Amino acid sequence: MIKIMFKTNEYFDGKVKSIAFETSEGPATVGVMAAGEYEFGTSCVEYMTVISGEMEVRLPEETEWKTFQPFETFIVPANVKFGVRMNGDTSYRCLYR
């Protein structure tokens, strides 16, 4: 019998929510972010893919924001902080390496 456990996470007073799960590629989360601007920190390399909506991203060492559309992926290095902002609700998937 396989036991499946999902871990739910909530950040920024409930404006960001995610569900953690295991994939064949390793640990991952899928989640939603309400319109707004947020800063996150990483502990490993993260592969973020926009699922729906639009996400503007400012990666470390960058001064400009770059816009990502559905099915576009960006990579965030380990042990850094990065900014994201959305004009509307946006969903994403993140793979952790």
Biotite code that builds the C-alpha atoms (Angstrom):
import biotite.structure as struc

atoms = struc.array([
    struc.Atom([0.000, 0.000, 0.000], chain_id="A", res_id=1, res_name="MET", atom_name="CA", element="C"),
    struc.Atom([1.362, 3.411, -0.972], chain_id="A", res_id=2, res_name="ILE", atom_name="CA", element="C"),
    struc.Atom([0.808, 6.250, 1.467], chain_id="A", res_id=3, res_name="LYS", atom_name="CA", element="C"),
    struc.Atom([0.473, 9.629, -0.222], chain_id="A", res_id=4, res_name="ILE", atom_name="CA", element="C"),
    struc.Atom([1.009, 12.748, 1.826], chain_id="A", res_id=5, res_name="MET", atom_name="CA", element="C"),
    struc.Atom([0.717, 16.283, 0.538], chain_id="A", res_id=6, res_name="PHE", atom_name="CA", element="C"),
    struc.Atom([2.042, 19.216, 2.536], chain_id="A", res_id=7, res_name="LYS", atom_name="CA", element="C"),
    struc.Atom([0.274, 22.544, 2.169], chain_id="A", res_id=8, res_name="THR", atom_name="CA", element="C"),
    struc.Atom([2.087, 25.859, 2.640], chain_id="A", res_id=9, res_name="ASN", atom_name="CA", element="C"),
    struc.Atom([0.710, 29.357, 3.092], chain_id="A", res_id=10, res_name="GLU", atom_name="CA", element="C"),
    struc.Atom([2.649, 32.629, 2.933], chain_id="A", res_id=11, res_name="TYR", atom_name="CA", element="C"),
    struc.Atom([1.998, 36.381, 2.986], chain_id="A", res_id=12, res_name="PHE", atom_name="CA", element="C"),
    struc.Atom([-1.264, 36.216, 4.970], chain_id="A", res_id=13, res_name="ASP", atom_name="CA", element="C"),
    struc.Atom([-2.731, 33.559, 2.656], chain_id="A", res_id=14, res_name="GLY", atom_name="CA", element="C"),
    struc.Atom([-1.965, 35.416, -0.580], chain_id="A", res_id=15, res_name="LYS", atom_name="CA", element="C"),
    struc.Atom([0.415, 32.626, -1.668], chain_id="A", res_id=16, res_name="VAL", atom_name="CA", element="C"),
    struc.Atom([-0.539, 28.958, -1.234], chain_id="A", res_id=17, res_name="LYS", atom_name="CA", element="C"),
    struc.Atom([1.126, 25.794, -2.432], chain_id="A", res_id=18, res_name="SER", atom_name="CA", element="C"),
    struc.Atom([0.901, 22.026, -2.188], chain_id="A", res_id=19, res_name="ILE", atom_name="CA", element="C"),
    struc.Atom([4.147, 20.008, -2.005], chain_id="A", res_id=20, res_name="ALA", atom_name="CA", element="C"),
    struc.Atom([4.423, 16.618, -3.689], chain_id="A", res_id=21, res_name="PHE", atom_name="CA", element="C"),
    struc.Atom([6.996, 14.218, -5.164], chain_id="A", res_id=22, res_name="GLU", atom_name="CA", element="C"),
    struc.Atom([7.541, 13.855, -8.914], chain_id="A", res_id=23, res_name="THR", atom_name="CA", element="C"),
    struc.Atom([9.775, 11.529, -10.922], chain_id="A", res_id=24, res_name="SER", atom_name="CA", element="C"),
    struc.Atom([12.102, 14.560, -11.162], chain_id="A", res_id=25, res_name="GLU", atom_name="CA", element="C"),
    struc.Atom([12.176, 15.157, -7.384], chain_id="A", res_id=26, res_name="GLY", atom_name="CA", element="C"),
    struc.Atom([10.291, 17.349, -4.912], chain_id="A", res_id=27, res_name="PRO", atom_name="CA", element="C"),
    struc.Atom([7.899, 19.957, -6.311], chain_id="A", res_id=28, res_name="ALA", atom_name="CA", element="C"),
    struc.Atom([5.133, 22.361, -5.402], chain_id="A", res_id=29, res_name="THR", atom_name="CA", element="C"),
    struc.Atom([2.167, 23.633, -7.335], chain_id="A", res_id=30, res_name="VAL", atom_name="CA", element="C"),
    struc.Atom([0.506, 26.789, -6.137], chain_id="A", res_id=31, res_name="GLY", atom_name="CA", element="C"),
    struc.Atom([-1.245, 30.090, -6.642], chain_id="A", res_id=32, res_name="VAL", atom_name="CA", element="C"),
    struc.Atom([-0.291, 33.687, -5.925], chain_id="A", res_id=33, res_name="MET", atom_name="CA", element="C"),
    struc.Atom([-2.751, 36.537, -5.589], chain_id="A", res_id=34, res_name="ALA", atom_name="CA", element="C"),
    struc.Atom([-2.007, 39.809, -7.358], chain_id="A", res_id=35, res_name="ALA", atom_name="CA", element="C"),
    struc.Atom([0.827, 41.582, -5.550], chain_id="A", res_id=36, res_name="GLY", atom_name="CA", element="C"),
    struc.Atom([4.587, 41.692, -5.097], chain_id="A", res_id=37, res_name="GLU", atom_name="CA", element="C"),
    struc.Atom([6.531, 39.134, -3.045], chain_id="A", res_id=38, res_name="TYR", atom_name="CA", element="C"),
    struc.Atom([10.116, 38.249, -2.180], chain_id="A", res_id=39, res_name="GLU", atom_name="CA", element="C"),
    struc.Atom([11.210, 34.647, -1.686], chain_id="A", res_id=40, res_name="PHE", atom_name="CA", element="C"),
    struc.Atom([14.439, 32.975, -0.620], chain_id="A", res_id=41, res_name="GLY", atom_name="CA", element="C"),
    struc.Atom([15.802, 29.700, -1.966], chain_id="A", res_id=42, res_name="THR", atom_name="CA", element="C"),
    struc.Atom([17.733, 26.883, -0.296], chain_id="A", res_id=43, res_name="SER", atom_name="CA", element="C"),
    struc.Atom([18.287, 24.914, -3.523], chain_id="A", res_id=44, res_name="CYS", atom_name="CA", element="C"),
    struc.Atom([17.981, 25.551, -7.264], chain_id="A", res_id=45, res_name="VAL", atom_name="CA", element="C"),
    struc.Atom([14.340, 26.166, -8.233], chain_id="A", res_id=46, res_name="GLU", atom_name="CA", element="C"),
    struc.Atom([12.783, 25.671, -11.670], chain_id="A", res_id=47, res_name="TYR", atom_name="CA", element="C"),
    struc.Atom([9.624, 27.807, -11.706], chain_id="A", res_id=48, res_name="MET", atom_name="CA", element="C"),
    struc.Atom([7.063, 27.383, -14.490], chain_id="A", res_id=49, res_name="THR", atom_name="CA", element="C"),
    struc.Atom([4.082, 29.692, -14.884], chain_id="A", res_id=50, res_name="VAL", atom_name="CA", element="C"),
    struc.Atom([0.899, 27.665, -15.409], chain_id="A", res_id=51, res_name="ILE", atom_name="CA", element="C"),
    struc.Atom([-1.663, 30.439, -15.803], chain_id="A", res_id=52, res_name="SER", atom_name="CA", element="C"),
    struc.Atom([-1.586, 34.192, -15.527], chain_id="A", res_id=53, res_name="GLY", atom_name="CA", element="C"),
    struc.Atom([1.576, 36.236, -15.910], chain_id="A", res_id=54, res_name="GLU", atom_name="CA", element="C"),
    struc.Atom([4.526, 36.636, -13.543], chain_id="A", res_id=55, res_name="MET", atom_name="CA", element="C"),
    struc.Atom([7.147, 39.375, -13.529], chain_id="A", res_id=56, res_name="GLU", atom_name="CA", element="C"),
    struc.Atom([10.417, 38.210, -11.997], chain_id="A", res_id=57, res_name="VAL", atom_name="CA", element="C"),
    struc.Atom([13.521, 39.992, -10.755], chain_id="A", res_id=58, res_name="ARG", atom_name="CA", element="C"),
    struc.Atom([16.310, 37.480, -10.309], chain_id="A", res_id=59, res_name="LEU", atom_name="CA", element="C"),
    struc.Atom([19.392, 38.089, -8.128], chain_id="A", res_id=60, res_name="PRO", atom_name="CA", element="C"),
    struc.Atom([22.001, 40.350, -9.708], chain_id="A", res_id=61, res_name="GLU", atom_name="CA", element="C"),
    struc.Atom([19.318, 41.692, -12.084], chain_id="A", res_id=62, res_name="GLU", atom_name="CA", element="C"),
    struc.Atom([17.921, 45.224, -12.010], chain_id="A", res_id=63, res_name="THR", atom_name="CA", element="C"),
    struc.Atom([15.169, 44.700, -14.594], chain_id="A", res_id=64, res_name="GLU", atom_name="CA", element="C"),
    struc.Atom([11.947, 42.720, -14.195], chain_id="A", res_id=65, res_name="TRP", atom_name="CA", element="C"),
    struc.Atom([11.303, 40.036, -16.841], chain_id="A", res_id=66, res_name="LYS", atom_name="CA", element="C"),
    struc.Atom([7.783, 38.815, -17.695], chain_id="A", res_id=67, res_name="THR", atom_name="CA", element="C"),
    struc.Atom([6.994, 35.096, -17.914], chain_id="A", res_id=68, res_name="PHE", atom_name="CA", element="C"),
    struc.Atom([3.867, 33.763, -19.631], chain_id="A", res_id=69, res_name="GLN", atom_name="CA", element="C"),
    struc.Atom([2.114, 30.386, -19.212], chain_id="A", res_id=70, res_name="PRO", atom_name="CA", element="C"),
    struc.Atom([4.442, 27.413, -19.798], chain_id="A", res_id=71, res_name="PHE", atom_name="CA", element="C"),
    struc.Atom([7.585, 29.549, -19.592], chain_id="A", res_id=72, res_name="GLU", atom_name="CA", element="C"),
    struc.Atom([10.190, 28.528, -17.011], chain_id="A", res_id=73, res_name="THR", atom_name="CA", element="C"),
    struc.Atom([12.865, 30.473, -15.160], chain_id="A", res_id=74, res_name="PHE", atom_name="CA", element="C"),
    struc.Atom([15.641, 29.115, -12.952], chain_id="A", res_id=75, res_name="ILE", atom_name="CA", element="C"),
    struc.Atom([16.558, 30.595, -9.571], chain_id="A", res_id=76, res_name="VAL", atom_name="CA", element="C"),
    struc.Atom([19.965, 29.726, -8.045], chain_id="A", res_id=77, res_name="PRO", atom_name="CA", element="C"),
    struc.Atom([20.307, 28.266, -4.550], chain_id="A", res_id=78, res_name="ALA", atom_name="CA", element="C"),
    struc.Atom([20.665, 30.483, -1.459], chain_id="A", res_id=79, res_name="ASN", atom_name="CA", element="C"),
    struc.Atom([19.422, 33.756, -2.973], chain_id="A", res_id=80, res_name="VAL", atom_name="CA", element="C"),
    struc.Atom([16.413, 36.059, -2.746], chain_id="A", res_id=81, res_name="LYS", atom_name="CA", element="C"),
    struc.Atom([14.265, 36.941, -5.753], chain_id="A", res_id=82, res_name="PHE", atom_name="CA", element="C"),
    struc.Atom([11.193, 39.068, -6.391], chain_id="A", res_id=83, res_name="GLY", atom_name="CA", element="C"),
    struc.Atom([7.948, 38.261, -8.175], chain_id="A", res_id=84, res_name="VAL", atom_name="CA", element="C"),
    struc.Atom([4.935, 40.412, -8.941], chain_id="A", res_id=85, res_name="ARG", atom_name="CA", element="C"),
    struc.Atom([1.599, 39.735, -10.571], chain_id="A", res_id=86, res_name="MET", atom_name="CA", element="C"),
    struc.Atom([-1.239, 41.951, -11.764], chain_id="A", res_id=87, res_name="ASN", atom_name="CA", element="C"),
    struc.Atom([-3.729, 39.100, -11.333], chain_id="A", res_id=88, res_name="GLY", atom_name="CA", element="C"),
    struc.Atom([-3.975, 35.669, -9.758], chain_id="A", res_id=89, res_name="ASP", atom_name="CA", element="C"),
    struc.Atom([-1.250, 33.398, -11.135], chain_id="A", res_id=90, res_name="THR", atom_name="CA", element="C"),
    struc.Atom([-0.549, 29.671, -10.798], chain_id="A", res_id=91, res_name="SER", atom_name="CA", element="C"),
    struc.Atom([2.845, 27.985, -10.971], chain_id="A", res_id=92, res_name="TYR", atom_name="CA", element="C"),
    struc.Atom([4.819, 24.770, -10.548], chain_id="A", res_id=93, res_name="ARG", atom_name="CA", element="C"),
    struc.Atom([8.236, 24.705, -8.882], chain_id="A", res_id=94, res_name="CYS", atom_name="CA", element="C"),
    struc.Atom([10.750, 21.848, -9.085], chain_id="A", res_id=95, res_name="LEU", atom_name="CA", element="C"),
    struc.Atom([13.480, 21.764, -6.422], chain_id="A", res_id=96, res_name="TYR", atom_name="CA", element="C"),
    struc.Atom([16.967, 20.449, -7.257], chain_id="A", res_id=97, res_name="ARG", atom_name="CA", element="C"),
])
